[in-house]
């Protein structure tokens, strides 16, 4: 092991995934897993005491989720280096993650070697973007295509994703530490912006945008 290994925190709600990542990373001579978190809240709580060089953060976790956790960690430590992992096949999540301050984005479908390379690149102060995602984003930029969901604000997008997954207004309010009235306002605005009549139509829009994993 290197005398100054890259300290990594793994944040994923699946214990088996965390174990697999840890075994993979500990097979290198320059990366050391110093902490594991099972939720966004857990990652936020552990971060100050662990002070990892890189946080490998799953974007879809119960509770506040990876995007909100990323935002809160960066609000306390603007220098935090966070590599976001996602099982989603869309380009919206990468855009949102990078806009929120992520240092990198990688699909969970990527090869194991790519995760190691991404961690090294992010730790060195550079940005890493999954090659497939980078290609998709480049094509969108060239063709001028825009997903309708991109008109939503950051907060609206977080509410939209939870609504699309079937959560109630009260559940979302509790999870996001908002009042039901505030969530109701977001719901109204989201439906207006996306021209949707109800929650089922929002789920359909999310599916068409590739935002819901099967």
GUMI-370853 format. One line per 5 residues: number of its first residue (from 0); their letters; for each residue x, y, z of N, C-alpha, C. Coordinates in nm, 3 decimals. Layout:
// GUMI-370853
NUM) A) X:Y:Z:X:Y:Z:X:Y:Z; ...
END
This chain:
// GUMI-370853
0) XXXXX) 0.084:-0.120:0.000:0.000:0.000:0.000:0.087:0.125:0.000; 0.048:0.220:-0.082:0.119:0.347:-0.089:0.119:0.415:0.048; 0.226:0.490:0.082:0.230:0.559:0.212:0.121:0.665:0.227; 0.072:0.717:0.114:-0.036:0.817:0.116:-0.148:0.775:0.021; -0.222:0.669:0.058:-0.327:0.621:-0.031:-0.443:0.720:-0.042
5) XXXXX) -0.519:0.708:-0.149:-0.639:0.790:-0.168:-0.746:0.735:-0.073; -0.792:0.820:0.018:-0.893:0.777:0.115:-1.033:0.792:0.054; -1.106:0.681:0.052:-1.237:0.679:-0.014:-1.349:0.643:0.084; -1.460:0.716:0.074:-1.583:0.678:0.144:-1.681:0.624:0.041; -1.739:0.509:0.067:-1.838:0.450:-0.022:-1.977:0.477:0.034
10) XXXXX) -2.065:0.539:-0.045:-2.202:0.567:-0.001:-2.299:0.499:-0.097; -2.359:0.390:-0.049:-2.454:0.312:-0.130:-2.545:0.238:-0.034; -2.675:0.232:-0.064:-2.767:0.167:0.029:-2.765:0.015:0.020; -2.693:-0.039:-0.077:-2.684:-0.185:-0.089:-2.551:-0.235:-0.032; -2.559:-0.312:0.075:-2.438:-0.362:0.143:-2.352:-0.447:0.051
15) XXXXX) -2.416:-0.526:-0.035:-2.342:-0.614:-0.126:-2.261:-0.530:-0.227; -2.320:-0.422:-0.274:-2.251:-0.333:-0.368:-2.130:-0.269:-0.300; -2.151:-0.221:-0.177:-2.041:-0.160:-0.103:-1.927:-0.260:-0.082; -1.963:-0.383:-0.048:-1.862:-0.486:-0.025:-1.783:-0.515:-0.153; -1.856:-0.521:-0.266:-1.790:-0.546:-0.394:-1.694:-0.435:-0.432
20) XXXXX) -1.738:-0.311:-0.412:-1.652:-0.196:-0.441:-1.529:-0.196:-0.350; -1.552:-0.227:-0.222:-1.441:-0.225:-0.126:-1.336:-0.328:-0.164; -1.380:-0.449:-0.197:-1.286:-0.555:-0.236:-1.209:-0.516:-0.362; -1.280:-0.453:-0.456:-1.217:-0.408:-0.581:-1.110:-0.303:-0.552; -1.146:-0.203:-0.473:-1.055:-0.091:-0.447:-0.937:-0.132:-0.358
25) XXXXX) -0.962:-0.222:-0.266:-0.853:-0.264:-0.178:-0.756:-0.358:-0.249; -0.790:-0.393:-0.372:-0.698:-0.473:-0.453:-0.593:-0.386:-0.521; -0.609:-0.253:-0.507:-0.508:-0.161:-0.563:-0.406:-0.129:-0.455; -0.298:-0.062:-0.494:-0.196:-0.027:-0.393:-0.198:0.121:-0.357; -0.298:0.195:-0.411:-0.301:0.339:-0.382:-0.437:0.391:-0.340
30) XXXXX) -0.534:0.302:-0.316:-0.668:0.343:-0.273:-0.707:0.266:-0.148; -0.759:0.337:-0.049:-0.800:0.274:0.076:-0.942:0.318:0.113; -1.031:0.222:0.137:-1.167:0.253:0.180:-1.165:0.281:0.330; -1.195:0.405:0.368:-1.187:0.443:0.509:-1.324:0.453:0.577; -1.431:0.449:0.497:-1.565:0.456:0.556:-1.669:0.409:0.456
35) XXXXX) -1.781:0.361:0.511:-1.894:0.320:0.427:-2.021:0.382:0.485; -2.106:0.432:0.397:-2.232:0.494:0.439:-2.346:0.425:0.366; -2.457:0.405:0.437:-2.570:0.334:0.376:-2.680:0.429:0.327; -2.657:0.560:0.343:-2.755:0.658:0.296:-2.687:0.793:0.281; -2.758:0.887:0.220:-2.705:1.021:0.207:-2.686:1.086:0.343
40) XXXXX) -2.783:1.065:0.432:-2.774:1.121:0.567:-2.651:1.067:0.640; -2.627:0.937:0.624:-2.513:0.872:0.689:-2.381:0.929:0.635; -2.376:0.953:0.504:-2.255:1.010:0.443:-2.226:1.150:0.497; -2.332:1.230:0.509:-2.317:1.366:0.561:-2.265:1.362:0.705; -2.319:1.270:0.782:-2.281:1.258:0.924:-2.135:1.216:0.940
45) XXXXX) -2.093:1.121:0.857:-1.957:1.067:0.870:-1.849:1.155:0.808; -1.885:1.231:0.707:-1.785:1.302:0.629:-1.685:1.386:0.711; -1.730:1.471:0.805:-1.635:1.557:0.877:-1.528:1.482:0.954; -1.567:1.370:1.016:-1.469:1.296:1.097:-1.378:1.209:1.011; -1.430:1.160:0.900:-1.351:1.072:0.813:-1.261:1.153:0.719
50) XXXXX) -1.316:1.266:0.669:-1.244:1.355:0.577:-1.180:1.278:0.461; -1.261:1.208:0.382:-1.206:1.131:0.269:-1.156:1.219:0.156; -1.067:1.165:0.075:-1.020:1.238:-0.043:-1.127:1.235:-0.152; -1.200:1.123:-0.159:-1.306:1.106:-0.259:-1.425:1.034:-0.195; -1.545:1.085:-0.223:-1.668:1.015:-0.185:-1.726:0.954:-0.311
55) XXXXX) -1.749:0.823:-0.308:-1.815:0.756:-0.421:-1.962:0.744:-0.381; -2.047:0.824:-0.443:-2.185:0.841:-0.398:-2.288:0.786:-0.497; -2.367:0.690:-0.451:-2.478:0.642:-0.533:-2.583:0.752:-0.538; -2.641:0.776:-0.653:-2.736:0.886:-0.667:-2.875:0.851:-0.617; -2.912:0.721:-0.624:-3.047:0.679:-0.586:-3.045:0.598:-0.457
60) XXXXX) -3.071:0.666:-0.347:-3.077:0.600:-0.217:-3.202:0.647:-0.144; -3.254:0.567:-0.051:-3.370:0.611:0.028:-3.335:0.736:0.107; -3.435:0.808:0.153:-3.408:0.930:0.229:-3.382:1.046:0.135; -3.286:1.131:0.170:-3.262:1.250:0.089:-3.196:1.218:-0.045; -3.131:1.102:-0.055:-3.068:1.061:-0.181:-2.931:1.122:-0.202
65) XXXXX) -2.864:1.079:-0.309:-2.727:1.119:-0.335:-2.709:1.264:-0.376; -2.799:1.317:-0.459:-2.785:1.455:-0.506:-2.794:1.556:-0.392; -2.892:1.534:-0.304:-2.909:1.626:-0.191:-2.791:1.612:-0.094; -2.746:1.488:-0.073:-2.631:1.465:0.016:-2.507:1.536:-0.039; -2.488:1.525:-0.171:-2.376:1.592:-0.237:-2.381:1.743:-0.212
70) XXXXX) -2.499:1.801:-0.230:-2.517:1.946:-0.212:-2.483:1.987:-0.069; -2.529:1.908:0.027:-2.507:1.944:0.168:-2.361:1.928:0.209; -2.296:1.823:0.161:-2.154:1.804:0.192:-2.072:1.921:0.135; -2.103:1.959:0.012:-2.030:2.069:-0.052:-2.058:2.204:0.014; -2.176:2.218:0.072:-2.208:2.345:0.140:-2.122:2.361:0.265
75) XXXXX) -2.085:2.249:0.327:-1.998:2.253:0.446:-1.851:2.250:0.408; -1.819:2.181:0.298:-1.680:2.174:0.251:-1.677:2.187:0.099; -1.660:2.308:0.049:-1.661:2.332:-0.096:-1.551:2.257:-0.171; -1.450:2.210:-0.098:-1.339:2.138:-0.162:-1.362:1.987:-0.169; -1.477:1.940:-0.121:-1.506:1.796:-0.123:-1.506:1.744:-0.267
80) XXXXX) -1.450:1.626:-0.285:-1.443:1.564:-0.418:-1.541:1.446:-0.418; -1.647:1.458:-0.496:-1.752:1.356:-0.496:-1.771:1.298:-0.636; -1.757:1.167:-0.644:-1.779:1.093:-0.768:-1.916:1.027:-0.759; -2.007:1.067:-0.846:-2.144:1.016:-0.842:-2.157:0.891:-0.929; -2.222:0.790:-0.873:-2.251:0.666:-0.947:-2.401:0.658:-0.971
85) XXXXX) -2.440:0.608:-1.086:-2.583:0.596:-1.115:-2.612:0.475:-1.202; -2.727:0.415:-1.175:-2.775:0.304:-1.259:-2.862:0.358:-1.372; -2.890:0.488:-1.368:-2.975:0.551:-1.471:-2.899:0.563:-1.603; -2.974:0.556:-1.712:-2.915:0.562:-1.846:-2.941:0.696:-1.914; -2.986:0.794:-1.839:-3.020:0.924:-1.899:-2.901:1.020:-1.896
90) XXXXX) -2.922:1.140:-1.950:-2.818:1.243:-1.943:-2.856:1.353:-1.845; -2.977:1.346:-1.791:-3.024:1.449:-1.698:-2.954:1.438:-1.564; -2.942:1.315:-1.511:-2.875:1.297:-1.383:-2.729:1.345:-1.387; -2.652:1.310:-1.492:-2.515:1.362:-1.498:-2.510:1.514:-1.497; -2.599:1.577:-1.575:-2.603:1.724:-1.581:-2.634:1.782:-1.444
95) XXXXX) -2.734:1.723:-1.376:-2.773:1.773:-1.244:-2.659:1.755:-1.144; -2.594:1.638:-1.150:-2.486:1.608:-1.055:-2.369:1.703:-1.073; -2.328:1.724:-1.198:-2.214:1.812:-1.225:-2.249:1.957:-1.193; -2.372:1.995:-1.222:-2.417:2.131:-1.191:-2.420:2.154:-1.040; -2.448:2.046:-0.965:-2.454:2.057:-0.819:-2.315:2.055:-0.756
100) XXXXX) -2.213:2.027:-0.837:-2.077:2.032:-0.785:-2.002:1.901:-0.781; -2.060:1.794:-0.838:-1.990:1.666:-0.841:-1.861:1.678:-0.922; -1.758:1.605:-0.881:-1.630:1.609:-0.951:-1.625:1.503:-1.061; -1.725:1.415:-1.062:-1.726:1.312:-1.165:-1.858:1.238:-1.167; -1.884:1.170:-1.278:-2.006:1.091:-1.292:-1.973:0.962:-1.365
105) XXXXX) -2.019:0.849:-1.309:-1.989:0.719:-1.367:-2.112:0.630:-1.362; -2.139:0.561:-1.471:-2.250:0.466:-1.475:-2.211:0.338:-1.402; -2.307:0.280:-1.331:-2.280:0.154:-1.259:-2.254:0.039:-1.356; -2.288:0.059:-1.482:-2.264:-0.044:-1.582:-2.119:-0.046:-1.632; -2.043:0.055:-1.592:-1.905:0.066:-1.637:-1.818:-0.047:-1.582
110) XXXXX) -1.707:-0.070:-1.650:-1.613:-0.174:-1.607:-1.549:-0.134:-1.476; -1.507:-0.234:-1.399:-1.446:-0.210:-1.269:-1.324:-0.120:-1.279; -1.246:-0.139:-1.385:-1.124:-0.059:-1.403:-1.156:0.090:-1.418; -1.275:0.117:-1.472:-1.314:0.256:-1.494:-1.341:0.327:-1.361; -1.394:0.252:-1.262:-1.418:0.311:-1.130:-1.285:0.350:-1.066
115) XXXXX) -1.187:0.263:-1.076:-1.055:0.291:-1.020:-0.994:0.413:-1.089; -1.003:0.418:-1.222:-0.949:0.531:-1.297:-1.020:0.661:-1.261; -1.153:0.651:-1.243:-1.233:0.770:-1.209:-1.193:0.825:-1.072; -1.174:0.736:-0.974:-1.135:0.778:-0.839:-0.999:0.847:-0.843; -0.906:0.790:-0.916:-0.771:0.850:-0.926:-0.778:0.987:-0.991
120) XXXXX) -0.860:1.000:-1.095:-0.870:1.126:-1.168:-0.935:1.234:-1.081; -1.043:1.196:-1.012:-1.113:1.291:-0.924:-1.023:1.333:-0.808; -0.949:1.238:-0.752:-0.858:1.267:-0.641:-0.747:1.363:-0.683; -0.711:1.359:-0.811:-0.603:1.445:-0.861:-0.650:1.587:-0.891; -0.781:1.611:-0.871:-0.833:1.745:-0.892:-0.901:1.765:-1.027
125) XXXXX) -0.908:1.658:-1.106:-0.971:1.667:-1.238:-1.116:1.618:-1.233; -1.187:1.644:-1.341:-1.326:1.598:-1.354:-1.329:1.471:-1.438; -1.412:1.375:-1.397:-1.427:1.251:-1.473:-1.571:1.238:-1.519; -1.589:1.207:-1.646:-1.723:1.185:-1.700:-1.725:1.055:-1.777; -1.820:0.970:-1.743:-1.837:0.842:-1.811:-1.835:0.864:-1.963
130) XXXXX) -1.750:0.792:-2.037:-1.737:0.812:-2.182:-1.869:0.804:-2.258; -1.954:0.709:-2.220:-2.084:0.694:-2.288:-2.171:0.818:-2.264; -2.172:0.864:-2.139:-2.250:0.983:-2.104:-2.195:1.105:-2.177; -2.063:1.116:-2.182:-1.998:1.229:-2.250:-2.039:1.234:-2.396; -2.047:1.118:-2.459:-2.086:1.111:-2.599:-2.231:1.155:-2.618
135) XXXXX) -2.318:1.107:-2.529:-2.460:1.145:-2.536:-2.478:1.296:-2.519; -2.404:1.353:-2.424:-2.413:1.497:-2.400:-2.362:1.577:-2.520; -2.257:1.527:-2.581:-2.200:1.595:-2.698:-2.300:1.594:-2.814; -2.366:1.481:-2.834:-2.466:1.469:-2.941:-2.581:1.567:-2.916; -2.627:1.573:-2.789:-2.736:1.665:-2.755:-2.697:1.810:-2.783
140) XXXXX) -2.573:1.843:-2.751:-2.526:1.980:-2.771:-2.520:2.014:-2.920; -2.478:1.918:-3.000:-2.466:1.940:-3.144:-2.602:1.952:-3.212; -2.697:1.870:-3.165:-2.830:1.869:-3.228:-2.925:1.971:-3.166; -2.887:2.023:-3.049:-2.972:2.122:-2.982:-3.091:2.060:-2.912; -3.088:1.927:-2.895:-3.199:1.859:-2.828:-3.199:1.890:-2.679
145) XXXXX) -3.319:1.903:-2.623:-3.331:1.925:-2.479:-3.446:1.842:-2.426; -3.421:1.772:-2.315:-3.526:1.694:-2.253:-3.623:1.789:-2.183; -3.753:1.765:-2.193:-3.850:1.856:-2.130:-3.829:1.872:-1.979; -3.775:1.771:-1.915:-3.754:1.774:-1.770:-3.650:1.878:-1.730; -3.567:1.918:-1.825:-3.461:2.014:-1.794:-3.513:2.153:-1.757
150) XXXXX) -3.641:2.178:-1.781:-3.696:2.309:-1.745:-3.721:2.321:-1.594; -3.716:2.208:-1.524:-3.742:2.209:-1.380:-3.622:2.263:-1.302; -3.651:2.334:-1.193:-3.544:2.381:-1.105:-3.487:2.260:-1.029; -3.378:2.280:-0.956:-3.316:2.170:-0.881:-3.416:2.110:-0.782; -3.483:2.196:-0.707:-3.579:2.148:-0.606:-3.696:2.078:-0.673
155) XXXXX) -3.747:2.136:-0.782:-3.859:2.075:-0.855:-3.820:1.939:-0.909; -3.695:1.926:-0.958:-3.650:1.799:-1.013:-3.650:1.691:-0.905; -3.604:1.725:-0.785:-3.600:1.629:-0.675:-3.741:1.585:-0.636; -3.833:1.681:-0.634:-3.973:1.648:-0.603:-4.033:1.564:-0.716; -4.004:1.604:-0.839:-4.053:1.531:-0.957:-4.012:1.385:-0.955
160) XXXXX) -3.885:1.358:-0.923:-3.836:1.220:-0.920:-3.909:1.137:-0.816; -3.936:1.196:-0.702:-4.006:1.123:-0.595:-4.152:1.099:-0.632; -4.214:1.198:-0.696:-4.352:1.181:-0.742:-4.360:1.072:-0.848; -4.263:1.072:-0.940:-4.261:0.973:-1.047:-4.244:0.831:-0.992; -4.177:0.822:-0.877:-4.157:0.691:-0.815:-4.275:0.649:-0.728
165) XXXXX) -4.380:0.733:-0.725:-4.503:0.696:-0.657:-4.517:0.745:-0.514; -4.425:0.830:-0.468:-4.435:0.878:-0.332:-4.545:0.983:-0.318; -4.606:0.989:-0.199:-4.711:1.087:-0.173:-4.651:1.222:-0.136; -4.734:1.325:-0.142:-4.688:1.460:-0.107:-4.640:1.463:0.038; -4.712:1.397:0.129:-4.673:1.396:0.271:-4.540:1.324:0.292
170) XXXXX) -4.520:1.212:0.221:-4.394:1.138:0.233:-4.277:1.222:0.183; -4.298:1.290:0.071:-4.193:1.375:0.013:-4.160:1.491:0.108; -4.264:1.550:0.166:-4.245:1.662:0.259:-4.159:1.618:0.377; -4.189:1.500:0.431:-4.114:1.448:0.546:-3.969:1.418:0.508; -3.951:1.358:0.391:-3.818:1.316:0.346:-3.729:1.435:0.313
175) XXXXX) -3.788:1.540:0.256:-3.710:1.655:0.212:-3.713:1.771:0.312; -3.774:1.746:0.428:-3.783:1.848:0.533:-3.852:1.975:0.483; -3.964:1.953:0.413:-4.045:2.063:0.362:-4.186:2.050:0.416; -4.265:2.155:0.405:-4.406:2.144:0.446:-4.485:2.083:0.330; -4.594:2.010:0.361:-4.678:1.954:0.254:-4.727:2.062:0.157
180) XXXXX) -4.751:2.182:0.210:-4.797:2.293:0.125:-4.690:2.331:0.022; -4.564:2.334:0.067:-4.453:2.367:-0.024:-4.440:2.262:-0.133; -4.450:2.135:-0.093:-4.441:2.026:-0.190:-4.559:2.035:-0.287; -4.677:2.070:-0.236:-4.795:2.085:-0.320:-4.775:2.196:-0.423; -4.709:2.303:-0.382:-4.678:2.413:-0.475:-4.582:2.366:-0.584
185) XXXXX) -4.480:2.290:-0.541:-4.386:2.234:-0.639:-4.459:2.142:-0.737; -4.549:2.060:-0.685:-4.626:1.968:-0.769:-4.706:2.045:-0.873; -4.771:2.152:-0.831:-4.849:2.235:-0.924:-4.759:2.292:-1.034; -4.645:2.348:-0.992:-4.553:2.408:-1.089:-4.496:2.305:-1.186; -4.465:2.186:-1.133:-4.410:2.078:-1.215:-4.512:2.036:-1.322
190) XXXXX) -4.636:2.018:-1.279:-4.741:1.977:-1.374:-4.763:2.085:-1.481; -4.755:2.211:-1.442:-4.770:2.320:-1.537:-4.656:2.320:-1.639; -4.533:2.306:-1.589:-4.416:2.312:-1.677:-4.410:2.193:-1.773; -4.455:2.076:-1.725:-4.445:1.954:-1.806:-4.577:1.919:-1.875; -4.678:2.005:-1.854:-4.809:1.983:-1.915:-4.864:1.846:-1.879
195) XXXXX) -4.855:1.814:-1.751:-4.904:1.683:-1.701:-5.028:1.705:-1.615; -5.121:1.611:-1.625:-5.245:1.624:-1.550:-5.243:1.561:-1.412; -5.160:1.457:-1.397:-5.158:1.386:-1.268:-5.023:1.318:-1.246; -5.014:1.246:-1.133:-4.888:1.182:-1.096:-4.850:1.069:-1.192; -4.951:1.000:-1.246:-4.923:0.891:-1.340:-4.857:0.944:-1.468
200) XXXXX) -4.903:1.061:-1.512:-4.843:1.122:-1.631:-4.700:1.166:-1.604; -4.673:1.209:-1.480:-4.536:1.247:-1.443:-4.445:1.123:-1.449; -4.498:1.010:-1.403:-4.420:0.884:-1.407:-4.390:0.846:-1.552; -4.487:0.868:-1.640:-4.469:0.835:-1.782:-4.361:0.924:-1.844; -4.363:1.052:-1.809:-4.260:1.146:-1.859:-4.122:1.102:-1.811
205) XXXXX) -4.115:1.062:-1.684:-3.987:1.017:-1.627:-3.937:0.892:-1.699; -4.027:0.803:-1.734:-3.989:0.680:-1.805:-3.938:0.713:-1.945; -4.007:0.804:-2.014:-3.966:0.842:-2.150:-3.829:0.910:-2.149; -3.797:0.978:-2.038:-3.669:1.046:-2.026:-3.559:0.953:-1.976; -3.595:0.828:-1.950:-3.497:0.731:-1.901:-3.459:0.752:-1.756
210) XXXX) -3.545:0.821:-1.680:-3.513:0.854:-1.542:-3.554:0.748:-1.443; -3.641:0.657:-1.483:-3.682:0.550:-1.393:-3.615:0.420:-1.436; -3.542:0.359:-1.343:-3.481:0.231:-1.374:-3.581:0.120:-1.352; -3.569:0.015:-1.428:-3.666:-0.095:-1.420:-3.638:-0.180:-1.295
END
